[in-house]
């Protein structure tokens, strides 16, 4: 089979000792696009519900509230 014109140019550039442009093309870095799924409605609701929750154990409050009632007659 014959090679395309672009492939011939790439091979020629590679023979000259330059970098093959095919190697510079982006890759998925091990991510399979077919294995990613969109979250279900239940997962979206759970994520939205937990998004702004704060853990009271992590919050340090050194302040306190003191009320003194004095009744005058």
C-alpha positions as CSV (number, residue, x, y, z in Angstrom):
1,X,0.0,0.0,0.0
2,X,1.1,3.5,-0.6
3,X,1.8,6.0,2.1
4,X,0.0,9.3,2.3
5,X,1.8,12.5,1.4
6,X,1.8,13.7,5.1
7,X,3.2,10.4,6.3
8,X,6.0,10.6,3.7
9,X,6.9,14.1,4.9
10,X,6.9,12.9,8.6
11,X,9.2,10.0,7.7
12,X,11.5,12.3,5.8
13,X,11.7,14.7,8.8
14,X,12.5,11.7,11.0
15,X,15.3,10.5,8.7
16,X,16.9,13.9,8.9
17,X,17.2,13.4,12.7
18,X,14.4,15.8,13.7
19,X,11.5,15.0,16.1
20,X,8.6,13.0,14.7
21,X,5.5,15.1,15.1
22,X,3.5,12.0,15.9
23,X,5.4,11.8,19.2
24,X,4.3,15.3,20.1
25,X,0.6,14.6,19.8
26,X,-1.3,14.6,23.1
27,X,-2.2,11.3,24.8
28,X,-4.8,10.3,27.2
29,X,-2.1,9.4,29.8
30,X,-3.7,6.1,30.7
31,X,-7.2,7.4,30.9
32,X,-9.7,5.3,29.0
33,X,-12.5,7.6,27.9
34,X,-15.0,4.7,27.7
35,X,-14.5,3.8,31.4
36,X,-15.6,7.2,32.6
37,X,-19.3,7.5,33.4
38,X,-21.5,10.4,34.3
39,X,-22.7,10.6,37.8
40,X,-26.2,9.4,38.6
41,X,-28.9,11.8,39.9
42,X,-28.4,10.3,43.4
43,X,-24.6,10.9,43.2
44,X,-25.2,14.5,42.1
45,X,-27.6,15.1,45.0
46,X,-25.3,13.6,47.5
47,X,-22.3,15.7,46.2
48,X,-24.4,18.9,46.3
49,X,-25.7,18.1,49.8
50,X,-22.2,17.4,51.2
51,X,-20.5,20.3,49.4
52,X,-20.9,23.0,52.0
53,X,-21.1,20.9,55.1
54,X,-18.5,21.8,57.7
55,X,-17.0,19.4,60.2
56,X,-17.6,20.9,63.7
57,X,-14.6,18.9,65.1
58,X,-12.3,20.8,62.8
59,X,-13.7,24.3,63.7
60,X,-12.0,25.8,66.8
61,X,-14.0,28.4,68.6
62,X,-12.3,29.9,71.6
63,X,-15.1,32.4,72.2
64,X,-18.0,31.9,74.5
65,X,-21.3,33.6,75.1
66,X,-22.2,34.9,78.6
67,X,-25.6,36.5,79.5
68,X,-26.2,38.0,82.8
69,X,-29.8,39.1,83.5
70,X,-30.4,41.6,86.2
71,X,-34.0,42.3,87.1
72,X,-34.8,45.7,88.7
73,X,-37.9,46.1,90.8
